[in-house]
Amino acid sequence: MKISATPPPAQAPTTAERMQTAAVELEAAFLTVMLKSAGLGKARQSLGGGEGEDQFSSFLVQQQAQQLAKSGGVGLSEILFQSLMEKADADQTRN
């Protein structure tokens, strides 16, 4: 019996999987901007975290936006995904 130290190669993601990932990332970027403009992540006036909180609050907002987008978000990723798939299908039929 031969034991291999390297795992088998992972399958490349399909076009639909790549489009879905891109759509969720775009929605997360949109939500990050919206959350920041709504004031999420701003330091509190009293008993705040000081300069450290100011430095890292953008990372927190970004992660919150990513989690929102992954869990369904505001529905933007689904619309983007459908649009990307329609474009990909149209490109395939032309070729």
Secondary structure per residue as TSV (DSSP state, phi and psi in degrees):
chain	resnum	aa	ss	phi	psi
A	1	M	-	360.0	128.9
A	2	K	-	-102.6	129.8
A	3	I	-	-107.3	126.1
A	4	S	-	-97.5	135.9
A	5	A	S	-81.8	-18.3
A	6	T	S	-101.0	136.0
A	7	P	-	-72.1	158.4
A	8	P	-	-64.0	150.8
A	9	P	-	-63.1	139.6
A	10	A	-	-75.2	148.1
A	11	Q	-	-73.4	143.0
A	12	A	-	-68.0	142.5
A	13	P	-	-64.6	146.7
A	14	T	-	-73.8	169.0
A	15	T	H	-60.4	-41.9
A	16	A	H	-63.7	-40.3
A	17	E	H	-65.3	-41.5
A	18	R	H	-65.0	-40.1
A	19	M	H	-66.0	-40.7
A	20	Q	H	-64.1	-43.2
A	21	T	H	-61.6	-44.8
A	22	A	H	-63.2	-39.7
A	23	A	H	-65.5	-41.4
A	24	V	H	-66.8	-39.4
A	25	E	H	-64.3	-40.1
A	26	L	H	-64.9	-41.7
A	27	E	H	-65.2	-39.1
A	28	A	H	-62.8	-40.1
A	29	A	H	-64.0	-42.1
A	30	F	H	-62.2	-46.7
A	31	L	H	-64.8	-33.8
A	32	T	H	-59.9	-47.2
A	33	V	H	-64.0	-42.6
A	34	M	H	-65.4	-41.7
A	35	L	H	-66.4	-40.2
A	36	K	H	-64.5	-42.3
A	37	S	H	-71.1	-21.4
A	38	A	T	-81.5	-6.6
A	39	G	T	98.7	2.7
A	40	L	T	-68.4	133.5
A	41	G	T	95.1	-3.5
A	42	K	-	-74.7	144.2
A	43	A	-	-67.2	141.7
A	44	R	-	-74.9	157.5
A	45	Q	S	-76.2	-36.5
A	46	S	S	-120.1	141.5
A	47	L	S	55.4	36.5
A	48	G	-	-81.1	179.6
A	49	G	-	-87.7	2.7
A	50	G	H	73.0	-151.2
A	51	E	H	-64.7	-35.2
A	52	G	H	-61.2	-41.2
A	53	E	H	-64.6	-41.5
A	54	D	H	-61.8	-39.0
A	55	Q	H	-68.2	-36.8
A	56	F	H	-107.3	-1.7
A	57	S	H	-65.1	-30.8
A	58	S	H	-65.8	-34.0
A	59	F	H	-66.1	-39.5
A	60	L	H	-63.9	-46.1
A	61	V	H	-62.0	-41.0
A	62	Q	H	-62.9	-43.5
A	63	Q	H	-66.7	-38.3
A	64	Q	H	-63.7	-41.1
A	65	A	H	-64.8	-40.2
A	66	Q	H	-64.0	-41.8
A	67	Q	H	-66.2	-39.2
A	68	L	H	-60.2	-46.6
A	69	A	H	-64.8	-41.4
A	70	K	H	-66.3	-29.0
A	71	S	T	-94.2	15.2
A	72	G	T	117.4	-25.6
A	73	G	T	52.4	-136.9
A	74	V	T	-106.4	10.4
A	75	G	S	91.6	-1.2
A	76	L	H	-67.1	-38.2
A	77	S	H	-64.2	-34.9
A	78	E	H	-66.2	-41.7
A	79	I	H	-65.0	-43.5
A	80	L	H	-63.0	-42.7
A	81	F	H	-60.8	-47.3
A	82	Q	H	-60.5	-41.5
A	83	S	H	-65.3	-42.7
A	84	L	H	-64.3	-40.3
A	85	M	H	-67.4	-39.6
A	86	E	H	-61.9	-41.8
A	87	K	H	-64.3	-43.4
A	88	A	H	-64.4	-41.2
A	89	D	H	-64.3	-41.4
A	90	A	H	-63.9	-39.4
A	91	D	H	-66.1	-36.9
A	92	Q	H	-68.8	-36.3
A	93	T	H	-72.7	-26.5
A	94	R	H	-73.9	-29.8
A	95	N	-	-87.4	360.0
